[in-house]
Amino acid sequence: MQPHSIKAIAHLFHSATGIDTTAFDRAGQRIASVDNTPPTTGIINPLEMSSLINKLATAKAADCFHYVTTTKLEYLAANLISNAQMTGIVIVGPFLTAALTPDDLNAILINQSLTVSDSHYLKQFYQGLPMLSTEKMAALGSLLVNLCHQPPISPTLVEVHDHQQVAVSRPVTSIHAASQAAIEKRYEEEQALMAAIAAGDKTGVKQQFAAIAKITDLFSSRIPGQPLRSTKNICFVYNTLCRIAAHRGGVQPVYLNDISEKYALLIERQTTLAGLRTLTATMALEYCELVIAVSTSGYQPMIKRTIDTILLNLGHAMSLSQLANQVGTNPSYLSRKFSEEVGMSVTDYMNRRRISEAKKYLARPTLSITEIAFMTGFNNVPYFIKVFKKLVGKTPLHYRNEVGQGKD
């Protein structure tokens, strides 16, 4: 099979499925690639690639391999066949067939030597991957094998236009006073929800749950005969409204992108109207909690930038000088202004945030105390234990035992 045919197969498969597609020759050299996945996240390493090529070398012509990497990424792979001979392989992915648990993501963080600073990007990456059912994966495998067995045929596009127009009568819609009042009330409720999220007011958000449920019910008939699709569409709108509200409330865009992507995928995966109603309420509350946790709206611009930098790099060692350089000032001035506005030193603020993250991980038995210390930005375990005991009143091990999740 000629290189131009191989490239055509890769482009055709990607256009039809939206999943990254890459073709290699028998030696593992890349021939063609159509992908959207960032090159630094989760690409099969050379050893894994070599192992996969060796397995395919002895495979039957109709075999399609379902390959799962050590980082839980999934791929489909099949041989390129020309004149009954293997000329290369095509790999499709990454994708997932099951959502990753928090413990799965924690294990990947540790195995890839990442820190808590990278957890948002890692979650966002995995949440953005296509989610395939077993049936969908089998269908794509069949399509892949068939494409790999013969060069694609370039179609001849034949234009057909129907010039006969049929007049469609359009009724004039009148807006009654009751309808107008209902519409205006709906917009008022939306504004109240956004204001509550921006203020980090969980009570205010909960007061809008009934209104949210009413709107999802109202919009379920927007697309005739497709209540689930109609409701998903309005849920996407609410996701956008919540994101805008949280941004107004002072949340850094990186966090917003993470949660927005997550709920966009969760909405699309829902299969019931009841599930969508529950998800929409949960979504509004989580955006509100994000404002409470990471909002920097109450600070002056320099302190806001400093806190954003700390939160986005929490898993890495940061000195006062490095922070000052990031925000364009000198260390002594930053230290003084930070203490005045925040009420504590830069170091104390960083330690409190790191310990807060550490407590979340200590509640799970899969990570050791040593791993948690380094993940959350502490350079040595004794210092981590000292700071933890000072702020929490007990050692990390004592805290873990109290929450009943095992021992280190």
N, C-alpha and C positions, 0 to 999 in steps of 0.2 A: 504494500500500500504506500502510495507516494506521500511525501510530507504535506503537500497542500490538501490531500484528502484527509489526513490525520487532523490537521488544523480545522478543517470543515466539520469533522465529527465533534471535536471539542466545542466549537462554537455552537453547533446545532443542539447538542445536549444541554449546554448551559442556557441557551435561549429558551428551550422548551421547559426546563425544570427550575432555573434560577439557582442551581447548586454549582459550586466551583467544580471545574473539570480540567484535568491536566493529563497530557499524554507524554509518555517516556519511551525511549527506544530500549532495546534489550539490555543495554549497559547501564540503564538508569539515568541517561541524559534527557533533560527536558526538551521536548519537541514543540509542544504547544501548551498554552495555559490561558484559561479564562476564569478569573476569580475576583472575588470581592473581599476575601479574608485578609486582614493585615498580615504581612509576611513574618512578623515577629511573634505571632500567637499561634502555637499549636501545630505548626507544620511538621509532617513526619520527618524525623531525623534520618541521616544517611544509613544508620544501622537498621532502622526499621524498614527503610526503603529497600535495602539489599535483601532483607529477609523476605519481604513481600514478593520481590522479583523472583527469588529462588523458588518460592512456593508456586508462583504462576507458571514457571518454566516447566513444571511437571503436571500442570493441570490439564483437564480435558478442555476441548474447544468451547464447550457450552458452559463451563464453570464460571460463576461470578462469586468472588470472594467478598464476604462482609468482614472488614478489618477494623478492630478496635485498638487504639493506641494506649500507651500507659497513662495518657492524660485524658482518657475517656472519650476522645474524639473518634467518630466512626466514619468509615469510608467504604465505598463499593469499588472493586477493581476487577477488570476483565482483560483478557488478551486481545491484542490487535492481530487479526488473522488475514494473511494475504497468500493466495495460492497454497492453501492448507498449511502454511508456516506461520509461526509466531514472529511478528516483526516488532512488537513492543507491547506496552500496557496502557490502559486508560484508567485513571483514578478519579473518582467522584466523591467530593466531600470537602470539608468536614460537615457532619450533621449529627443529630442525636436521635435515638429511639426512646429515650427515657430522660426525664428531667433530672439534673444532678441535685443531690441533697447538699446541705451545708457541710456535712462531713466530707463528701466527695471533693468539694471545692477547697476545703481546708487541707486535705491530703495533697491536692495538686499544688497549692501554695507552698507547702513544705518541700515536696519533691522537686519543684522547680526553683527552690531557693528564693521565693518571693516573700514579701512582707504584707502586713495589713494595709499598707499604702496602695498595694496593687490589687487588693481584693475587689474594689469597685470595678476596675477595668476587667478583671477576670470574670466577674459575674456578668457584666455587660456583654462580654464576648460570647460566653456560653448561652446566655439568654437570647442572643441574636442569631444563633445557629438554627437552621431548619430543623423542625421536629417531624420525623417520619414515623408513620405507623408501620407495623410489620407488612401489611398488605401493600402499602405505598412503596416500601423499600423493595419488595419482591417485584413489583411492576417496573420500577426503575432499573432493577437488575436485568430484567428481561429486555427492556429497551436498550440498555447499554450493550448487552451481548449481541443483539441483532445489528446494532449500528457498527460494532467492531468487526463484523464478518464481511462487510462489503463497502466499497467506496460510496459515499452519498451521491444521490442524483440531484443535480441542480434543476429545480423546477422552472418552467416557463410561465411567467405570470400573465394571465389573460384577464383583462379588465372587462367587466360586465356591468353596465349601468341600466337601471330601470328608469326611464324618463317619464313614465306615467304617474302623475301625482294624484293622490286621493285626498280630497278635502276632509279635514277632521274638524268637527264643530267643537269649539271650546266654550264651556259655560262661564259666564261671568260670576266670579266669586264675591259674595258680599260678606263683609265683616260685621257681625252683630255685636252689640254692646257687651253681651256676656262672653263672647269669644275673645273680644279685645281685652276684657278684664282678665280672663284666664291666661292669655299670652303675656300680658304685662306682669301678672303675678309670678309666672314661671321665670321671667327674666329677673325679677326681684329676688327670687329664691336662689337663682344662680349667683347673683352678686353677693348675697348673704353667705353662701357657701364659700365663695372665693375670699371674701373678707375674713371669714373664720380661719381658713387655712393660712392666709397671709399673716394672721395674728398669732398663729399657734394655739388657737382656741378649740380644744377637743370637744368641749361641751357644745359650743356653737356648731361644730361640724355634725355632731350626733343629732342635733335638733333638725338638721336638714335631711336626715336619712329617709323620712317619709316622703319628702318632696322628690328626692332622687328616685325612689322606687316608683312614684307616680309618673315621673317623666319617662322612665324606661318602659313602663306599661303603655303610655300614650304613643310613643314612637314605634312600638312593636308592629304597627300596621302600615308604616310608611312605604315599605316595599310589599305590594300585594302578594299574599301567599308565602312570604318569607319572614316570619316574625323574629326568628333568631338572627338573621342577617341585619334586619332593621334595628334590633336592639343592640347588636354589636356596634353598629355605626354610631349610635348615640353614646355608647360607652366610650368609644374612641374620642368623641367630642369632650366628654367629661374628663378624660385623661389629660387632654390638652388644657382645659380650663384649670384643672388642679395644678398642672405644671407651671402655668403662668402665675397662678396665685402664690405658689411656693417661691417662685423667683422674686415676686414682689415682696415676699416676706424675708428676703435676704439669703436664700439658699444658693450656694455656688453651682453653676451650670453642670459641672461634672456629676454631682450627685443627682441632679434633675434628669440628666440623660440616662443614668443608670435605672432609676425607678420608672421613668416614662417608657423605656424599652421593655422593661419587665412586664408592665401592665398591658402594653400593646400586644405582647405575645400571649399573656394569660387570657385576655379578652378573646383573642382569635381562637384559642384552644377550647373555650367553653362550649358545651354541647346542650345546655339547658338555659331557659330564661331565668329560672330561680338562681342558678349559679352566677349568671351575669348580674342580677340584682345584688347578691351578696358581695360579689367582687367589686362592684362600683362603690359600695359603702366602705369596704375595707380599703380601697384605693384612696378615697378622700381622707380617711383617718391616717393612713401611712404618710401621705404628703404633709399632713398637719404635724405629725410626730417628727418628720424630717426638719421642719421649720424649728421646732422646739430644740432639736439636737444640734443642728449645725448653722442656724441663722446667724449672720453677722450684721444685721441691719441696724443695730443700735450703736454701732461704733463709727468713729471717724475713719475716713478712707484709708489712711496708713495702717491703722490697727486692723481694719477689716481685711486688707490685703495680707497682713501678717498672719491673722488667724486662718484665713483661707489657705495660705502656704503651709502652715503647720498641719491642718487637717488633711490636706492632700498628700502630705509627705510624712504622715505620722509613724510609719514603720521604718523610717530611715533616721540616722543620727543627724541632728541639725544643731549648729552652734548659733549663738546670738549674732556673731559676725556674718554668718551665711544668711540669716534671716534679714539682717539690716541691709545687706547687699541686694537681696531680692526685692526689697521694697524701696530702695534708693535713699537710705539715710545712714547715720552712723550708729553703732551699737549702744552707746551710752544714752543717746537721745531716745532711741527706740525702747530701751529698757525702762527709762523713766516714764515715757508716755504710756507704755503698755500697762505698767503698774497702776498709774493714775486711773486709766479707763476701765481695766479689767478687774483690778483689785487684787492682783497677785502677779508674781514675776513670770517671765516667759517660760522659765524652766518648770515652775510649779504648774502652769497651765498645760504644758506639754505632758508632764507626768500624769496629771489628772485625766487627761484625754486618753493617754495610753493605758492607764489602769482600767478605765471604763471599758475599753476594747478588750483588755485581758480578761476581765470578769465574764464577758460573753463567751470567750473561748474556754475558760476554765469550767464552764457549765457543761461542756461536752467532754467525754472521756477519751476522745481519739487523739488528742494532742498532749504531749508532755509539757510540764512547766518550763523546761528549757526551751522547747520549740516556741511556746507562747511568748516567752521573754524576748527572743530575737525577732519574732514576727511583729511585735508591737514596738520595736525601736530601741529596746534596752541592749546595751553592748555587753553586759555581763549579768549572769543570773543572780549573784548575791545582791547587786544594786537593785535589781528588779524586786527581789524579795523584801529588801529594806523599804523601798518606796511603797510597795503594796501594803505592807504591815502598817506603815505610817498613815496611809490614807484610808485603809479599810478596817484597820484595827485587828487584823489577823493575817497569818501567812497565806500565800496562795494555796498551799496544800490543805490548810485548815478550812479555807473558804470552799475549796473543791469538795472536801468531805462533807461539809455542811449542806451543800446543794445536792448531795446524794448521787454524784456522777462518777464515783470511783476514785482511785488513787493514782498518784503520779508514778 
